[in-house]
Amino acid sequence: MMNIEKPEENKEQFSKERANRIIAIAFAVFISVGIVMSICYEMDLIPKAVEGEQGFVKKIENLFNSDDTDFSDADIERANDYFRDGNAYFDEGNFEMAVWSFDSALSLYPEFADAYNSRGCAYFYSSKPDSAMRDFNKAIEINPDFYEAYGNRGRVYGLRKEYEFAFQDYNKALELNPEYSEAYTSRAVLYAIQEEYDDALRDYDKALELNPKDSRAIFNKAILYEDLDKYGEAVELYKKFIEVAENLDKRIIPYAEKKIEELEDSLGE
């Protein structure tokens, strides 16, 4: 069994936010030189650790996808504990510790699809998209019906500007789960990048129909309205985002507040 050395605990450091337009906001990750938002959350294309409750914490259900009986109940229970710890670290923005926890879970149970998916998200946030892609691929290999892994892999394709593959993954995720609101939000960002604004608005509206508090959809729809010079609508959405923002999303509140001030100044001119 692997012996994984535990890193020192230190939380991801973030400086003041940096204003970027839609592509940068759609596909960037939190990095030490500034807060840059996507869709994974994302905010759009920032993936959640495992899509579920706001705050990125996966509901623990159907965790193990292998019929392999070589692992003891104690190993599986410990793997589950590490998995929970990893999601908690992820939620705090401590991606180094999240990766360590998911590594530990996988050392105990190598067929743990959710752990691969979650570690892929931590890698994505750590600006390691190639490592993230490998983990999402592995999660899908273990569980071909893992719609959240398709959604997260689509965001890596989006980051690489491989939009055709990104669309394929979002469509596959929605085929597997038509109520997966985050995939609508992610696909909407791609439509907006390609200036297919009606399709983008349709997908944002569908995402918000399924989840009215989907902060990624609210945030990115605000960006789209701003780009379409619909400043009044953008202001209302940025305000809504501030109301619903939780956990990692809260780091983007200063950006939203700044945009509200700028747009209200423009409306008053």
C-alpha positions in Angstrom: 0.0 0.0 0.0 1.3 3.4 -0.8 2.7 5.6 1.9 1.8 9.2 1.1 3.7 12.0 2.9 1.3 14.7 4.2 2.1 18.2 3.1 2.0 21.2 5.4 -1.4 22.7 5.7 -1.6 26.1 4.2 -4.5 27.6 2.4 -4.4 28.9 -1.2 -3.5 32.6 -1.2 -5.4 35.0 -3.4 -4.7 38.6 -4.2 -7.2 41.2 -5.4 -9.4 40.2 -8.3 -8.4 40.9 -11.8 -11.0 42.1 -14.3 -11.2 39.9 -17.4 -13.7 39.6 -20.2 -15.8 36.6 -20.9 -13.3 34.1 -22.2 -10.8 34.7 -19.4 -13.6 34.7 -16.8 -15.2 31.6 -18.3 -12.2 29.4 -18.3 -9.7 30.6 -15.7 -9.0 29.2 -12.3 -8.1 30.8 -9.0 -4.4 31.4 -9.1 -2.0 33.2 -6.8 -1.6 36.3 -8.9 -5.3 37.1 -8.9 -8.8 35.9 -8.7 -10.0 35.1 -12.2 -13.4 33.6 -12.7 -14.9 31.2 -15.1 -18.4 29.1 -15.4 -15.5 24.9 -12.9 -17.5 27.7 -11.2 -16.8 28.2 -13.9 -17.7 31.5 -12.7 -18.5 29.1 -15.2 -16.0 26.7 -16.3 -14.5 26.0 -12.9 -15.5 22.5 -12.0 -16.9 21.5 -8.7 -15.2 18.8 -6.7 -18.2 16.7 -7.4 -21.3 18.6 -8.5 -23.9 18.5 -5.8 -24.6 20.9 -2.9 -23.4 24.5 -3.4 -19.9 24.5 -1.8 -18.6 21.6 -3.9 -19.2 18.8 -1.3 -20.3 15.6 -2.9 -23.2 13.7 -1.3 -21.7 10.4 -0.3 -23.6 7.9 -2.3 -22.8 5.1 -4.7 -19.1 5.8 -4.1 -17.6 2.6 -5.3 -18.1 1.3 -8.8 -16.0 -1.9 -8.8 -17.0 -5.4 -7.9 -13.4 -6.0 -6.8 -13.3 -7.8 -3.5 -9.6 -7.5 -2.8 -10.2 -4.5 -0.5 -11.2 -4.8 3.1 -14.2 -2.9 4.6 -11.7 -1.1 6.8 -9.8 0.1 3.7 -13.0 1.3 2.0 -14.1 3.1 5.1 -10.8 4.9 5.4 -10.9 5.8 1.7 -14.3 7.3 2.3 -12.9 9.3 5.2 -10.1 10.6 3.1 -12.6 11.5 0.4 -14.7 13.5 2.8 -11.6 15.3 4.0 -10.5 16.1 0.5 -13.9 17.6 -0.3 -13.7 19.7 2.8 -10.2 20.9 1.9 -11.4 21.7 -1.6 -14.3 23.7 -0.2 -11.8 25.8 1.8 -9.6 26.4 -1.2 -6.8 24.3 0.1 -6.1 22.3 -3.1 -2.8 20.9 -2.0 -4.3 19.2 1.0 -7.3 18.2 -1.2 -5.0 16.4 -3.6 -3.2 14.7 -0.8 -6.5 13.4 0.7 -7.7 12.1 -2.7 -4.3 10.5 -3.2 -4.7 8.7 0.1 -8.2 7.6 -0.7 -7.1 6.2 -4.1 -4.1 4.4 -2.5 -6.7 2.5 -0.4 -9.3 2.0 -3.1 -7.9 2.5 -6.7 -11.3 2.0 -8.3 -12.8 5.0 -6.5 -14.3 7.0 -9.4 -15.5 9.9 -7.3 -12.0 10.4 -5.9 -10.5 10.6 -9.4 -13.2 13.1 -10.3 -12.6 15.2 -7.2 -8.8 15.1 -7.5 -9.2 16.2 -11.1 -11.1 19.3 -9.9 -8.4 20.1 -7.4 -5.8 19.7 -10.1 -7.8 22.0 -12.3 -7.9 24.7 -9.7 -4.2 24.3 -9.2 -3.6 25.1 -12.9 -2.8 21.5 -13.8 -5.3 20.8 -16.6 -3.4 17.8 -18.0 -3.5 16.1 -14.6 -7.1 17.0 -14.3 -7.9 15.5 -17.7 -6.2 12.2 -16.8 -8.3 12.0 -13.7 -11.6 12.8 -15.4 -10.8 10.2 -18.1 -10.1 7.6 -15.4 -13.3 8.4 -13.6 -15.3 7.9 -16.8 -13.4 4.7 -17.5 -14.4 3.3 -14.2 -18.0 4.6 -14.4 -19.1 5.4 -18.0 -22.3 6.9 -16.6 -20.5 9.5 -14.4 -22.2 12.6 -15.8 -20.4 15.0 -13.5 -17.0 13.7 -14.8 -18.1 14.4 -18.3 -19.1 17.9 -17.3 -15.8 18.5 -15.6 -13.8 17.1 -18.5 -15.8 19.4 -20.8 -14.4 22.3 -18.9 -10.8 21.2 -19.5 -11.6 20.9 -23.2 -13.1 24.4 -23.0 -9.9 25.7 -21.3 -7.9 24.2 -24.2 -10.3 25.8 -26.7 -11.3 22.4 -28.0 -14.9 23.5 -28.1 -16.2 20.6 -30.2 -15.1 18.1 -27.6 -16.4 20.3 -24.8 -19.8 20.4 -26.4 -19.8 16.6 -26.8 -19.1 16.2 -23.1 -21.7 18.6 -22.0 -24.2 17.0 -24.3 -23.3 13.6 -23.0 -23.7 14.8 -19.4 -27.1 16.1 -20.2 -28.1 12.9 -21.9 -27.2 11.0 -18.7 -28.9 13.6 -16.5 -31.2 16.1 -18.2 -31.5 18.0 -14.9 -27.8 18.6 -14.5 -28.0 22.4 -14.4 -24.2 23.0 -14.3 -23.8 21.5 -17.8 -26.4 24.0 -19.2 -24.3 26.8 -17.6 -21.1 25.4 -19.0 -22.5 25.0 -22.5 -24.0 28.5 -22.3 -20.5 29.9 -21.8 -19.3 28.1 -24.9 -22.2 29.5 -26.9 -21.4 33.0 -25.6 -17.8 32.7 -26.7 -18.9 31.7 -30.1 -21.3 34.7 -30.1 -24.4 32.4 -30.3 -26.1 34.6 -27.7 -29.7 33.3 -28.1 -28.5 29.8 -27.4 -26.4 31.0 -24.5 -29.3 32.8 -22.9 -31.5 29.8 -23.5 -29.1 27.5 -21.6 -28.6 30.0 -18.8 -32.4 30.3 -18.4 -32.7 26.5 -18.3 -29.9 26.2 -15.7 -31.7 28.8 -13.5 -35.1 27.1 -14.0 -33.5 23.9 -12.6 -31.6 25.7 -9.9 -32.6 29.4 -9.2 -29.5 29.8 -7.0 -27.0 28.5 -9.5 -24.3 31.1 -8.8 -22.3 30.2 -11.9 -25.3 30.7 -14.2 -26.2 34.0 -12.5 -22.6 35.3 -12.6 -22.0 34.4 -16.2 -25.4 35.6 -17.4 -24.5 38.9 -15.8 -21.2 38.9 -17.9 -23.2 38.2 -21.0 -25.7 41.0 -20.4 -22.8 43.4 -19.8 -21.2 42.4 -23.1 -24.5 43.0 -24.8 -24.7 46.4 -23.2 -27.7 45.5 -21.1 -26.3 47.1 -18.0 -29.5 47.2 -16.0 -30.0 43.5 -16.3 -26.3 42.8 -15.6 -26.5 44.9 -12.4 -29.5 43.0 -11.1 -27.7 39.7 -11.7 -24.5 40.7 -10.1 -26.5 41.7 -7.0 -28.3 38.4 -7.1 -24.9 36.6 -7.3 -23.8 38.4 -4.1 -26.9 37.2 -2.4 -26.4 33.5 -3.2 -22.6 33.3 -3.2 -21.2 30.7 -0.8 -17.8 29.2 -0.1 -15.3 29.8 -2.9 -17.8 32.0 -4.7 -17.4 34.6 -2.0 -14.0 35.4 -3.2 -15.6 36.8 -6.3 -17.9 39.2 -4.4 -15.4 42.1 -4.6 -15.4 41.7 -8.4 -19.2 41.7 -8.6 -19.4 44.8 -6.3 -16.9 46.6 -8.5 -18.9 45.8 -11.6 -22.1 47.0 -10.0 -20.5 50.3 -9.2 -19.1 50.7 -12.7 -22.3 49.8 -14.4 -24.5 52.0 -12.2 -22.1 54.9 -13.0 -22.6 54.2 -16.7 -26.4 54.0 -16.3 -26.3 57.4 -14.5 -24.4 59.2 -17.2 
